[in-house]
Amino acid sequence: MSAAASDQTGRIARSAGAVGIAVFCSRILGLIREQVLANLFGAGTAMDAFVVAFRIPNLLRDLFAEGALSAAFVTVFTDYDERWGRARTWRLANVVLAVLTLLVGAIALVGIFASDKLVRLMAPDFALVPGKTALTVIMTQIMFPFLPMISLAAVVMGILNAKGKFFVPAMASTFFNLGSIVSGVALAMILPRYGVPAIIGMAVGTLLGGGLQLAVQTPLLFRVGYRFQWVIDWRDEGLRRILRLMMPAIIGLSATQINVFINTFFASSCAEGSVAWLNYAFRLLQFPIGVFGVAISIAAMPVVSRYASQQDHEGLKQAFTSSLVMTLLITIPASVGLAVLAEPIIALIFQHGRFSAADTGQTAAALCFYAIGLFAYSGVKVVVPVFYALNDTRYPVIGSFLAVGANFLLIILTLSTLQHRAIALATSFSMILNFVFLSSVLYRKVQGYPLKYMGWCLVKVCLASAIMGLSVHWANAFLQPLAGAGLVGRLLALLCIITFGLVVYGFLLRFSKIPEFQELIKLLQGLGGQRATRP
């Protein structure tokens, strides 16, 4: 690897490290939020209703905020910042924020009035349980204003990322979780005194958390030079470029949301609690996706966009290769660890209050199947922004619809046998298909990237992960019986097992001569050194 490429890998690793630390905090609080929900509501009617109610505006968030809009906006904003100067760049930001407020605000208003129809469409079998549909509708109406808040927060995050600010935007979701936990739990304790279901307090808390996620980013936004102006210009060329990039991307992401709709539809027809089991399992899966996959994607996106703007395809390929190898280095062992330790992890985090041992077993089964596709989930988050940077959204659209077809077909074939586990399995395989398709197309589009190098890295990582998985399985079988039933004992045993697995994996890859692994080690050593010298 050349000196320039090594320096670039280091920059991406450092940026990803800053984002990863922030997202780690957010995901920890996210797990605490899910733990609170599991403790208070278990996996029954109230939790099923909350999951579906939150999922409806969340589908639109993925379309208009953290998916299509975020990637398209960063690409165009970075290009403006490189070529057109401060005045035009900040005007573009104001135009996008004003137009987004109007459009997404109108969508949220329509969604509030159409909530009953949306709930009945997504989860028709909820009507078989008295009051379940009505409860879901009320919470959907409460949480729809979350959509414009989080959409504006995503644009602000894009601006700050393009300006090289990663930590604060990534920490913003931590404040979302913190706000939703504190206010949600407080309201869940107060509202039942007035005859209102406790779960509605969590819906209100989610809305307040979304407002907090936007608010915490605004001071830094003004510090990097932004000044607010209400500018609505539908003819603005930058806005039109963003919309041109967004439209095919929205079509592609709509395929992902169709998958979510399909999964929710089938899960609502399975045993009571299936929606909640899948939700808890996927939340655990999102921990490594967010900390590593999303972090690397966010750090690499401005770099890739800048190379694309400068027509430097060699630099773009190097940035993409480093980002993908880093992703595989982390997500493959993470998927093995999640599959091997699914039950003890879920029991430790969720099995309290109304969440039973049976719920643990069903959630762990779903997590094992979800873990199969972890590397693909994170890999797609690295590959897709490269297509956006190259102004090509056609292939992500095709890949998304291929995934929809594969997901639907596999669920139909396996649902009667596997029940809710079929949904997790189908989701993983459809994402793997999408990742393989996009990687193959990108290989042709950029006239090749170092496939042999990446292949050898993959072989080394898979072998090290397999040995680590066997070691962790042995350690778990040995330590868990010694830990007993107490919470502290189980926590210490699990920490020892995870630490042992990390040591085994790190030792096996220490002499692998994978530059990205060495950069990750340097990053960890640097963070450790900073903590040691901090007064």
HUPE-V497508 format. One record per residue. N is the residue number from 1. RES is the residue in one letter. SS is DSSP state (H for helix, E for strand, C for the rest). D_CENTER is the distance of its C-alpha to the mean C-alpha in whole Angstrom. Layout:
n & res & ss & d_center
N & RES & SS & D_CENTER
N & RES & SS & D_CENTER
//
This chain:
n & res & ss & d_center
1 & M & C & 31
2 & S & C & 32
3 & A & H & 32
4 & A & H & 30
5 & A & H & 28
6 & S & H & 28
7 & D & H & 27
8 & Q & H & 25
9 & T & H & 23
10 & G & H & 23
11 & R & H & 22
12 & I & H & 19
13 & A & H & 19
14 & R & H & 20
15 & S & H & 17
16 & A & H & 15
17 & G & H & 16
18 & A & H & 17
19 & V & H & 13
20 & G & H & 12
21 & I & H & 15
22 & A & H & 13
23 & V & H & 10
24 & F & H & 12
25 & C & H & 14
26 & S & H & 11
27 & R & H & 10
28 & I & H & 13
29 & L & H & 14
30 & G & H & 11
31 & L & H & 13
32 & I & H & 16
33 & R & H & 16
34 & E & H & 15
35 & Q & H & 18
36 & V & H & 20
37 & L & H & 19
38 & A & H & 20
39 & N & H & 23
40 & L & H & 25
41 & F & H & 24
42 & G & C & 23
43 & A & C & 22
44 & G & C & 25
45 & T & H & 26
46 & A & H & 24
47 & M & H & 21
48 & D & H & 21
49 & A & H & 22
50 & F & H & 19
51 & V & H & 16
52 & V & H & 18
53 & A & H & 19
54 & F & H & 15
55 & R & H & 14
56 & I & H & 16
57 & P & H & 16
58 & N & H & 12
59 & L & H & 13
60 & L & H & 15
61 & R & H & 12
62 & D & H & 10
63 & L & H & 13
64 & F & H & 15
65 & A & C & 13
66 & E & C & 9
67 & G & C & 10
68 & A & H & 14
69 & L & H & 15
70 & S & H & 13
71 & A & H & 14
72 & A & H & 18
73 & F & H & 18
74 & V & H & 18
75 & T & H & 20
76 & V & H & 23
77 & F & H & 23
78 & T & H & 23
79 & D & H & 26
80 & Y & H & 28
81 & D & H & 27
82 & E & H & 29
83 & R & H & 32
84 & W & C & 32
85 & G & H & 33
86 & R & H & 32
87 & A & H & 33
88 & R & H & 32
89 & T & H & 28
90 & W & H & 28
91 & R & H & 30
92 & L & H & 27
93 & A & H & 25
94 & N & H & 27
95 & V & H & 27
96 & V & H & 24
97 & L & H & 23
98 & A & H & 26
99 & V & H & 26
100 & L & H & 22
101 & T & H & 24
102 & L & H & 26
103 & L & H & 24
104 & V & H & 21
105 & G & H & 24
106 & A & H & 26
107 & I & H & 23
108 & A & H & 22
109 & L & H & 26
110 & V & H & 26
111 & G & H & 24
112 & I & H & 25
113 & F & H & 29
114 & A & C & 27
115 & S & H & 25
116 & D & H & 28
117 & K & H & 28
118 & L & H & 24
119 & V & H & 24
120 & R & H & 27
121 & L & H & 25
122 & M & H & 22
123 & A & C & 23
124 & P & H & 27
125 & D & H & 28
126 & F & H & 27
127 & A & H & 31
128 & L & H & 32
129 & V & C & 31
130 & P & C & 33
131 & G & C & 32
132 & K & H & 28
133 & T & H & 28
134 & A & H & 29
135 & L & H & 27
136 & T & H & 24
137 & V & H & 25
138 & I & H & 26
139 & M & H & 23
140 & T & H & 21
141 & Q & H & 24
142 & I & H & 23
143 & M & H & 19
144 & F & C & 20
145 & P & C & 21
146 & F & H & 17
147 & L & H & 16
148 & P & H & 19
149 & M & H & 18
150 & I & H & 14
151 & S & H & 15
152 & L & H & 18
153 & A & H & 15
154 & A & H & 13
155 & V & H & 17
156 & V & H & 18
157 & M & H & 15
158 & G & H & 16
159 & I & H & 19
160 & L & H & 19
161 & N & H & 17
162 & A & H & 20
163 & K & C & 22
164 & G & C & 21
165 & K & C & 19
166 & F & C & 16
167 & F & H & 16
168 & V & H & 17
169 & P & H & 14
170 & A & H & 12
171 & M & H & 14
172 & A & H & 14
173 & S & H & 11
174 & T & H & 13
175 & F & H & 16
176 & F & H & 14
177 & N & H & 14
178 & L & H & 17
179 & G & H & 19
180 & S & H & 18
181 & I & H & 19
182 & V & H & 22
183 & S & H & 23
184 & G & H & 22
185 & V & H & 24
186 & A & H & 27
187 & L & H & 27
188 & A & H & 27
189 & M & H & 30
190 & I & H & 32
191 & L & H & 31
192 & P & H & 33
193 & R & H & 36
194 & Y & H & 36
195 & G & C & 36
196 & V & C & 32
197 & P & C & 29
198 & A & H & 27
199 & I & H & 24
200 & I & H & 25
201 & G & H & 24
202 & M & H & 21
203 & A & H & 20
204 & V & H & 22
205 & G & H & 20
206 & T & H & 17
207 & L & H & 19
208 & L & H & 20
209 & G & H & 17
210 & G & H & 16
211 & G & H & 19
212 & L & H & 19
213 & Q & H & 16
214 & L & H & 18
215 & A & H & 21
216 & V & H & 20
217 & Q & H & 19
218 & T & H & 22
219 & P & H & 25
220 & L & H & 23
221 & L & H & 23
222 & F & H & 27
223 & R & H & 28
224 & V & C & 26
225 & G & C & 29
226 & Y & C & 27
227 & R & C & 30
228 & F & C & 29
229 & Q & C & 32
230 & W & C & 31
231 & V & C & 32
232 & I & C & 31
233 & D & C & 32
234 & W & C & 31
235 & R & C & 33
236 & D & C & 31
237 & E & H & 31
238 & G & H & 27
239 & L & H & 26
240 & R & H & 27
241 & R & H & 26
242 & I & H & 22
243 & L & H & 23
244 & R & H & 25
245 & L & H & 21
246 & M & H & 19
247 & M & H & 21
248 & P & H & 21
249 & A & H & 17
250 & I & H & 17
251 & I & H & 19
252 & G & H & 17
253 & L & H & 14
254 & S & H & 16
255 & A & H & 17
256 & T & H & 13
257 & Q & H & 14
258 & I & H & 17
259 & N & H & 16
260 & V & H & 14
261 & F & H & 17
262 & I & H & 19
263 & N & H & 17
264 & T & H & 18
265 & F & H & 22
266 & F & H & 22
267 & A & H & 21
268 & S & H & 23
269 & S & C & 26
270 & C & C & 25
271 & A & C & 27
272 & E & C & 26
273 & G & C & 23
274 & S & H & 21
275 & V & H & 19
276 & A & H & 18
277 & W & H & 18
278 & L & H & 15
279 & N & H & 13
280 & Y & H & 14
281 & A & H & 13
282 & F & H & 10
283 & R & H & 9
284 & L & H & 11
285 & L & H & 9
286 & Q & H & 5
287 & F & H & 8
288 & P & H & 9
289 & I & H & 6
290 & G & H & 5
291 & V & H & 9
292 & F & H & 10
293 & G & H & 8
294 & V & H & 6
295 & A & H & 9
296 & I & H & 12
297 & S & H & 11
298 & I & H & 11
299 & A & H & 14
300 & A & H & 16
301 & M & H & 15
302 & P & H & 18
303 & V & H & 20
304 & V & H & 20
305 & S & H & 21
306 & R & H & 24
307 & Y & H & 25
308 & A & H & 25
309 & S & H & 27
310 & Q & C & 29
311 & Q & C & 30
312 & D & C & 29
313 & H & H & 28
314 & E & H & 29
315 & G & H & 27
316 & L & H & 24
317 & K & H & 24
318 & Q & H & 24
319 & A & H & 21
320 & F & H & 19
321 & T & H & 21
322 & S & H & 20
323 & S & H & 16
324 & L & H & 16
325 & V & H & 19
326 & M & H & 17
327 & T & H & 14
328 & L & H & 16
329 & L & H & 18
330 & I & H & 15
331 & T & H & 13
332 & I & H & 16
333 & P & H & 18
334 & A & H & 15
335 & S & H & 15
336 & V & H & 19
337 & G & H & 19
338 & L & H & 16
339 & A & H & 19
340 & V & H & 22
341 & L & C & 21
342 & A & H & 19
343 & E & H & 22
344 & P & H & 23
345 & I & H & 20
346 & I & H & 19
347 & A & H & 23
348 & L & H & 23
349 & I & H & 20
350 & F & H & 20
351 & Q & C & 24
352 & H & C & 26
353 & G & C & 27
354 & R & C & 27
355 & F & C & 24
356 & S & C & 27
357 & A & H & 27
358 & A & H & 27
359 & D & H & 24
360 & T & H & 23
361 & G & H & 24
362 & Q & H & 22
363 & T & H & 19
364 & A & H & 20
365 & A & H & 21
366 & A & H & 18
367 & L & H & 15
368 & C & H & 18
369 & F & H & 17
370 & Y & H & 14
371 & A & H & 14
372 & I & C & 16
373 & G & C & 13
374 & L & H & 11
375 & F & H & 13
376 & A & H & 12
377 & Y & H & 9
378 & S & H & 8
379 & G & H & 12
380 & V & H & 11
381 & K & H & 9
382 & V & H & 12
383 & V & H & 15
384 & V & H & 14
385 & P & H & 15
386 & V & H & 18
387 & F & H & 19
388 & Y & H & 18
389 & A & H & 20
390 & L & C & 23
391 & N & C & 23
392 & D & C & 23
393 & T & C & 20
394 & R & H & 22
395 & Y & H & 21
396 & P & H & 17
397 & V & H & 19
398 & I & H & 21
399 & G & H & 19
400 & S & H & 16
401 & F & H & 20
402 & L & H & 21
403 & A & H & 18
404 & V & H & 19
405 & G & H & 22
406 & A & H & 21
407 & N & H & 19
408 & F & H & 22
409 & L & H & 25
410 & L & H & 23
411 & I & H & 23
412 & I & H & 26
413 & L & H & 28
414 & T & H & 26
415 & L & H & 26
416 & S & H & 29
417 & T & H & 29
418 & L & H & 26
419 & Q & C & 25
420 & H & H & 21
421 & R & H & 21
422 & A & H & 21
423 & I & H & 18
424 & A & H & 16
425 & L & H & 18
426 & A & H & 18
427 & T & H & 15
428 & S & H & 15
429 & F & H & 18
430 & S & H & 17
431 & M & H & 14
432 & I & H & 16
433 & L & H & 19
434 & N & H & 16
435 & F & H & 16
436 & V & H & 19
437 & F & H & 21
438 & L & H & 19
439 & S & H & 20
440 & S & H & 23
441 & V & H & 24
442 & L & H & 22
443 & Y & H & 25
444 & R & H & 28
445 & K & H & 27
446 & V & C & 27
447 & Q & C & 30
448 & G & C & 28
449 & Y & C & 26
450 & P & C & 27
451 & L & H & 27
452 & K & H & 29
453 & Y & H & 28
454 & M & H & 24
455 & G & H & 26
456 & W & H & 28
457 & C & H & 25
458 & L & H & 23
459 & V & H & 26
460 & K & H & 26
461 & V & H & 23
462 & C & H & 23
463 & L & H & 27
464 & A & H & 26
465 & S & H & 23
466 & A & H & 25
467 & I & H & 28
468 & M & H & 25
469 & G & H & 24
470 & L & H & 28
471 & S & H & 29
472 & V & H & 26
473 & H & H & 27
474 & W & H & 31
475 & A & H & 30
476 & N & H & 28
477 & A & H & 31
478 & F & H & 34
479 & L & H & 32
480 & Q & H & 31
481 & P & H & 34
482 & L & H & 35
483 & A & H & 33
484 & G & C & 34
485 & A & C & 33
486 & G & C & 32
487 & L & H & 29
488 & V & H & 30
489 & G & H & 31
490 & R & H & 28
491 & L & H & 26
492 & L & H & 28
493 & A & H & 28
494 & L & H & 24
495 & L & H & 24
496 & C & H & 27
497 & I & H & 26
498 & I & H & 22
499 & T & H & 24
500 & F & H & 27
501 & G & H & 24
502 & L & H & 23
503 & V & H & 27
504 & V & H & 27
505 & Y & H & 25
506 & G & H & 25
507 & F & H & 29
508 & L & H & 29
509 & L & H & 27
510 & R & C & 29
511 & F & C & 31
512 & S & C & 29
513 & K & C & 30
514 & I & C & 26
515 & P & H & 26
516 & E & H & 22
517 & F & H & 23
518 & Q & H & 26
519 & E & H & 24
520 & L & H & 21
521 & I & H & 24
522 & K & H & 26
523 & L & H & 23
524 & L & H & 23
525 & Q & H & 26
526 & G & H & 26
527 & L & H & 24
528 & G & H & 26
529 & G & H & 29
530 & Q & H & 28
531 & R & H & 28
532 & A & H & 31
533 & T & H & 33
534 & R & C & 31
535 & P & C & 34
//
